[in-house]
Amino acid sequence: MAAGGVCWKAPPKATGGIVGAVDDNRDKIEFWREEVLRRAEQALQGRLVGLWRTAEGQLVPVAVGANRALPPTAAGEITRALKGWRVDLDPNGRWLAARLDMGRWCIAPVRGDVPAPPPQGVERRKKERMMLELAGLCLGLIEERFGAGEAAAAPPAKP
């Protein structure tokens, strides 16, 4: 049972057909992206959370929680943060990013496998990062279920 007494249905395998008697968009990957982003924003106390991908060497938004507007400096701030951490902009890379405060972002990759444990077993990631790691894992597994081709070809979100 999820918060608020609403039960989550697992995302169905993508078949192109309607699942169940009522079409409530649960058979579309966009529904699940929005749901994961919405819940991540709730867990991060209303902070802006977005899904980003690399396109032609630049970061572009794929989806933003609650259809909120991105600050005009968001792509540059996230790119600078990733480069500062020596993270290459993989052409197929996707990230979840939450704005902590002006110009400061918490970023985690979207992936379908569990990250390696911390060195020497000592967890140093903050709770915001752990939340985004889990949300990124959820999104990665959902995208796998719908097929990687559809996930990678998602249109960019409107800034």
N, C-alpha and C positions, 0 to 999 in steps of 0.2 A: 504494500500500500504506500503510495507516494504522499508527500506533504499535501495537506488539504483534502485528503480522502479520495483522491483520484488515482485509479489504478493505471499503471503504464502497460500498454501492449507492446510487445517486442516488435521491432520493425520487420515486416514481412520480406521474404525473398522477392526481388523485383521480377514480376512476371508480366507486367504491362496491363494486367487486369485489375478490377476492383476487388478489394479484400473485404468480405463481409457484405451485409445488406446495405450499409450506409457508406457513402463515399465521403469520408472526412479528411481526405488527403494523407492518411497514414501510410499510404502506399507510395508516397513521393518522398524523395530524399530531402527536399526543401523543408518539409514538415519537421523532420527529425533534426535537421541543422538548427532550425529556429527554436525547437524545444530544448536542445542542449545549450544553445546560447542563452536562452531565457533563464534556464536553471543555473547556469554558471553566473549570470548577473545577479541572481537572487543570492547565491552562496557568497558572492563577493560584495554583498551589501550595496547593490545598485550600480556598481562600476560598469562602465562601457566595456563590452566584450565583443570582439570581432574575429571572423575567420578570414585569413589572408592567404594568398598564393602568389607564386612567382610567375610573371608573364613578361617575356622579353627582358629579363634582367631587373625588373622592377617589381616591388610588392604592390599588389592590387587587392582591394577588399572583395570578398566573395559574399559575405553576409555579415550583418551587424545586428546585435541583439535589439529586440523591441523596435526595429526600424528607426533607430536613433541616428542623428547626424554625426558623422565623423568630423573631428576637428581638421581643418585644412592641412595641418602640419603632421597628421598621424603617420602617413606612409614614410616620411622622412625621419621622424622620431624612431619608428620601429626599425627601419633600415639601419640607422646609426647605432641603435642598441645591438642589433645582431652582428654588425661589423665590429663593434667594440668587444664583443664576446668571441670574435673570430669564427663566426658561423657563416659558412658560404651560403649564398642564395641558390640553392639547388633548383634546377628548372622545374622539378616536380614537387618542390617543397610546399607544405602548407603549415600554417601556424595559427594558434589562438593567441590573441593578445588582449590584455586588459589594461586600461589606463588607470594607474594608481594615483597619479596627480599630474600637474602640468609638466609635460615632457617626459614623464617617467612611466615606463610600461613594464608589465610582467608578461613574458612570452614563453609559450611551450609548443613543441611540435605536435602536429596531428600524426598519429601513427597507429598501426594495427597490432603492434606487439608491445609488451610490457617493457618499460625502460630497465636498464641494468640497475642493480642496487648501488647505493652510494659507496664510495671508497671506504674501506675499513668499517663498513656497516654503520657509519655515523651520518644520520640525515641532517643536512644543512639547509635544505630548501625551505623557504617560508611557506606558510599555509596558502597564500595566494598562488604560488607556483605549483604546489601540490594539487590545488583545485583545478588549475588549468591543465596539468598533466593528466588528471583523470578525465576531464572533459575532452581533451585531445585524443585520449585512448578510446573514449566512447564514440567520438566522431569517426575515428579511423576504422573502428569495427563496423559502424553503421555504413560507411562508404564501401567497405569490402562487401557487405551484404547486398548492397545495391549494384555493385560492379564498379571497378575502378575507373572505367572509361567515362561513365556518367559523372562520377565525382570530380574527375580532373577537368571536365569540359564545362563546369558550372560557369554561368555568366557572372561578371563582377557586380558587386553591390553598388548601388548609387551612393556617392559620397554625400 
